[in-house]
């Protein structure tokens, strides 16, 4: 877990329940809503990500949603619970610095589904000293490279239009992240 992120006291319990309640389903990842906080723990904004009621989301839909959004809508590594066998079957995490987690989520979701909990159970802290801030200038380009890689691997999951929209949004999101971090750090 990242040293400055926070989990609600019931987060793990609710994520485990997401797996146990749906044992007969093809769940590989359980995730939840998050909020964005500043270095002092003050809520800056609700998190970007999945929305709607708690539900099972097909792996291919979750991949398309992330690609079209131009960012990881699933969650940071601290906020997901992954089925061990799914993680082992997907191989090691890969570089570059910003995208190894989302690349892993995509590998898992090509074969499995996701269970989304419609509760804010985690807090993602932003500051000018965080890893996300230190790679913020290259985040958009790294996500675009991931989109291009996914299109070469299996363009049917994503679709050409979703990929194009994702490329544009990824660059915009990278700019927005830097602005929000600067504002919340002052």
C-alpha positions as CSV (number, residue, x, y, z in Angstrom):
1,X,0.0,0.0,0.0
2,X,1.3,3.5,-0.8
3,X,2.5,5.1,2.4
4,X,0.2,8.1,2.3
5,X,-3.1,6.5,1.0
6,X,-5.8,5.5,3.5
7,X,-8.3,2.7,3.7
8,X,-11.6,2.9,5.5
9,X,-11.8,0.5,8.5
10,X,-14.3,-1.7,6.6
11,X,-12.6,-1.6,3.2
12,X,-10.9,-5.1,3.2
13,X,-13.9,-6.7,4.9
14,X,-16.2,-5.3,2.2
15,X,-13.9,-6.3,-0.6
16,X,-13.5,-9.8,0.7
17,X,-17.3,-10.0,0.9
18,X,-17.4,-9.0,-2.8
19,X,-15.5,-12.2,-3.6
20,X,-17.4,-14.5,-1.1
21,X,-20.9,-13.3,-2.1
22,X,-20.1,-14.0,-5.8
23,X,-18.1,-17.2,-5.5
24,X,-19.7,-18.8,-8.5
25,X,-18.9,-15.7,-10.7
26,X,-15.7,-15.0,-12.6
27,X,-14.5,-12.2,-10.3
28,X,-10.7,-11.4,-10.5
29,X,-10.7,-7.9,-9.0
30,X,-12.8,-6.1,-6.3
31,X,-12.6,-2.3,-6.1
32,X,-14.4,0.6,-4.6
33,X,-14.9,4.3,-4.8
34,X,-12.3,6.7,-3.5
35,X,-11.9,10.3,-2.6
36,X,-8.9,12.6,-3.4
37,X,-7.4,14.2,-0.3
38,X,-4.5,16.7,0.1
39,X,-1.4,16.4,2.2
40,X,-3.4,17.6,5.3
41,X,-6.2,14.9,4.7
42,X,-8.8,17.5,3.5
43,X,-11.1,16.2,0.7
44,X,-10.1,17.9,-2.5
45,X,-12.6,16.1,-4.8
46,X,-14.4,12.9,-5.3
47,X,-12.3,10.3,-7.1
48,X,-12.5,9.7,-10.8
49,X,-13.6,6.2,-11.5
50,X,-16.4,3.8,-11.7
51,X,-19.9,4.9,-10.7
52,X,-23.3,3.5,-10.1
53,X,-24.6,0.8,-7.8
54,X,-22.5,-2.1,-6.5
55,X,-22.3,-4.7,-9.3
56,X,-20.3,-7.1,-11.3
57,X,-18.8,-5.4,-14.3
58,X,-17.5,-7.5,-17.3
59,X,-13.7,-7.3,-17.7
60,X,-14.0,-6.1,-21.3
61,X,-16.3,-3.3,-20.2
62,X,-14.0,-2.2,-17.4
63,X,-11.0,-2.1,-19.9
64,X,-13.0,-0.1,-22.4
65,X,-14.2,2.3,-19.7
66,X,-10.6,2.9,-18.6
67,X,-9.3,3.3,-22.2
68,X,-12.1,5.7,-23.2
69,X,-11.6,7.7,-20.0
70,X,-7.8,8.1,-20.7
71,X,-6.9,7.0,-17.2
72,X,-7.2,4.1,-14.7
73,X,-10.8,4.2,-13.5
74,X,-10.4,0.8,-11.7
75,X,-8.2,2.0,-8.8
76,X,-4.7,2.5,-7.6
77,X,-2.9,-0.7,-6.2
78,X,-3.8,0.2,-2.6
79,X,-7.5,0.1,-3.4
80,X,-8.1,-3.2,-5.2
81,X,-8.3,-6.7,-3.9
82,X,-7.2,-9.3,-6.4
83,X,-7.9,-13.0,-6.5
84,X,-4.4,-14.6,-6.0
85,X,-4.8,-17.2,-8.7
86,X,-5.8,-14.4,-11.2
87,X,-2.7,-12.4,-10.3
88,X,-0.4,-15.4,-10.6
89,X,-1.9,-16.4,-13.9
90,X,-1.3,-12.9,-15.3
91,X,2.5,-12.9,-14.9
92,X,4.7,-10.2,-13.4
93,X,4.0,-6.4,-13.3
94,X,5.5,-4.6,-16.2
95,X,7.1,-1.2,-16.7
96,X,6.8,1.9,-17.2
97,X,6.5,3.6,-13.9
98,X,3.0,5.0,-14.2
99,X,1.1,2.1,-15.9
100,X,2.3,-1.2,-14.4
101,X,-0.8,-1.5,-12.2
102,X,-3.4,-0.7,-14.9
103,X,-1.5,-3.1,-17.3
104,X,-1.9,-5.8,-14.7
105,X,-5.6,-5.0,-14.2
106,X,-6.1,-5.2,-18.0
107,X,-4.3,-8.6,-18.1
108,X,-6.6,-9.9,-15.4
109,X,-9.7,-8.4,-16.9
110,X,-9.1,-10.0,-20.3
111,X,-10.1,-13.2,-18.5
112,X,-12.0,-12.2,-15.4
113,X,-14.7,-9.7,-14.3
114,X,-14.6,-6.9,-11.7
115,X,-16.8,-6.4,-8.7
116,X,-17.4,-2.7,-7.9
117,X,-18.5,-1.5,-4.5
118,X,-20.4,1.8,-4.6
119,X,-19.0,3.1,-1.4
120,X,-16.1,5.5,-0.8
121,X,-13.8,3.1,1.2
122,X,-10.4,4.7,0.3
123,X,-8.6,8.0,0.2
124,X,-5.9,8.8,-2.4
125,X,-3.5,11.5,-1.2
126,X,-2.0,14.0,-3.7
127,X,1.0,16.1,-3.0
128,X,3.8,17.6,-5.0
129,X,6.1,14.9,-3.4
130,X,4.1,11.9,-4.5
131,X,5.2,9.4,-7.2
132,X,2.2,10.4,-9.3
133,X,3.3,14.1,-9.2
134,X,6.9,13.2,-10.1
135,X,5.8,11.4,-13.2
136,X,2.8,13.7,-14.0
137,X,4.5,15.1,-17.2
138,X,4.8,11.6,-18.7
139,X,1.5,10.1,-17.4
140,X,-0.5,11.0,-20.5
141,X,2.2,9.7,-22.9
142,X,2.5,6.5,-20.9
143,X,-1.2,5.9,-20.9
144,X,-1.3,6.6,-24.7
145,X,1.5,4.0,-25.2
146,X,-0.7,1.5,-23.2
147,X,-3.7,2.3,-25.4
148,X,-1.6,1.7,-28.5
149,X,-0.2,-1.6,-27.0
150,X,-3.7,-2.8,-26.2
151,X,-4.9,-1.9,-29.8
152,X,-2.1,-4.0,-31.2
153,X,-2.9,-6.9,-28.9
154,X,-6.7,-7.0,-29.3
155,X,-8.5,-4.0,-30.8
156,X,-11.9,-5.7,-30.6
157,X,-12.0,-5.2,-26.8
158,X,-11.4,-1.5,-27.0
159,X,-12.6,-0.2,-30.4
160,X,-11.0,2.5,-32.6
161,X,-13.2,5.3,-31.4
162,X,-12.7,4.5,-27.7
163,X,-8.9,4.5,-28.3
164,X,-9.0,7.9,-30.0
165,X,-11.1,9.4,-27.3
166,X,-8.9,7.9,-24.7
167,X,-5.7,9.4,-26.3
168,X,-7.2,12.9,-26.1
169,X,-8.6,12.5,-22.6
170,X,-5.3,11.0,-21.4
171,X,-3.4,14.1,-22.3
172,X,-6.1,16.4,-20.8
173,X,-6.2,14.3,-17.6
174,X,-2.4,14.6,-17.2
175,X,-2.7,18.4,-17.4
176,X,-5.7,18.4,-15.0
177,X,-3.8,16.2,-12.5
178,X,-0.9,18.7,-12.4
179,X,-3.2,21.6,-11.9
180,X,-5.2,19.9,-9.1
181,X,-2.0,18.9,-7.3
182,X,-0.6,22.4,-7.5
183,X,-3.9,24.0,-6.2
184,X,-4.3,21.5,-3.4
185,X,-0.7,21.8,-2.3
186,X,-0.9,25.6,-1.8
